[in-house]
Amino acid sequence: MPVAYARRLTGRHRSPHANRQLGLTLAFVAGAINAGGFLAVQQYTSHMTGIVSSMADNLVLGAYELVLSGAGGLLCFLLGAACCAVMVNYSRRRVMHSEFALPLLLEALLLLGFGLLGARLSTIDGLFVPVTVMLLCFIMGLQNAVITKLSKAEIRTTHITGIVTDIGIELGKLCYCNRHKAPQQPKVLADRNKLKTLALLALCFSLGGVLGALGFKHIGYLSTVPLALVLVTLAIVPALDDLSFVLRRRRKQ
């Protein structure tokens, strides 16, 4: 990957085009983690709506162990998002190039650990859930927060409920017939560029899910290692820029 392209993709200075390209890549990664992770831990780790709903059902049914299991996953997702916010704000206050790259590098490191140690971690009990579930929920919270921060909440990548809803809204606008002329009101028009981006996000998430499931079925935990390498490739340049700046400053001192 060209250095200048990687710097634009994950660097501090953002553009709608870079946000869109990074969002598509991260949607693919999230789909692969979510689907492949399901085969690994027998539950989806980015679907907090489903987790909270299942907690409510299990609470009514008296299945308190399952309630605690859901709470463990929810808490880890929350901690992942909080960790991202801490890292981004720390970097932002110091005007670092790796403002958004550092959370992605952390995600890559955690994915690498999951791929290399997943079989062993699956036998270790964590906070009401196995450590593998905690790890994947944390990763999903981390990734969802970083794309939310850099795109100002315009893009989501770890779940497609909002994406499909927005696609439906834009399709409704596209099909709307502007027969009634109202001089005070603008025409109802679909944002075709937004619709294209949303459709591509849903497609990338779906393709990632298929390949992630196939990868885990045939390779196992190691199937997440290529995903980690993709994230490192995306995020390493801004981090190296910051490291180079620190080294030059120390030499001057």
Protein Blocks (a to p, Z undefined) as FASTA:
>chain_A
ZZklmmmmmmmbdcfklmmmmmmmmmmmmmmmmmmmmmmnopafklmmlmmmmmmmmmmn
opaklmmmmmmmmmmmmmmmmmmmmmmmmmmmnopaklmmmmmmmmmmmmmmmmmmmmmm
mmpccehiafklmmmmmmmmmmmmmmmmmnnopacfkbcklmmmmmmmmmmmmmpccfbc
cfkbccddddfklmmmmmmmmmmmmmmmmmmmmmmmmnommlmmmmmmmmmmmmmmmmmm
mmmmmmmmmmmZZ
